[in-house]
Amino acid sequence: MNLQTTRGYVAVFNEDVVRHYQGFLDRRRQARPADEYRPVTDTEWRGFEEHFDHRKVELDGCARPYGTPCRHEHACLRCPMLNINPKMLPRLDEIETDLLARRARAEQEGWLGEIEGIDLTLTFLCQKREESRRLARMAPVDLGIPGIPPPLPDSRDGSL
């Protein structure tokens, strides 16, 4: 259950991702020896930004980590990393209709491998649809803005 909550909360805009990533890099660099780091090249930064552009797919977005390739050969409905926007539920119905027509044709032609593949995709489609409907029914949870607690008094100077 925690994973679902986290997944829903981490849906952020690209500007936020970039800002948080830069903050992470700054904090990490402060904790490590300076000679381990070099400035990010323009090519590296463009690659980072392009990764997020390439995660945008028809039904919403791919949640695969930065720098990782698509391991499912762009069979997005079968991929556990696909997030579906509830607004795209009617599109899932269209895709299902198309898959059922393709399955009927495969049955007529005796394409057993095609039938097996379509059945697998239909199974994932139904799971994704139910997950999207469930998430759409859930009210958003306001987690608030995290704050930084004030520093503890320094007992060395006698103040408490």
Beta strands, then each sheet from edge to edge (+ up, - down):
strand 1: 56-57
strand 2: 60-62
strand 3: 82-84
sheet 1: 1+ 2- 3+
end
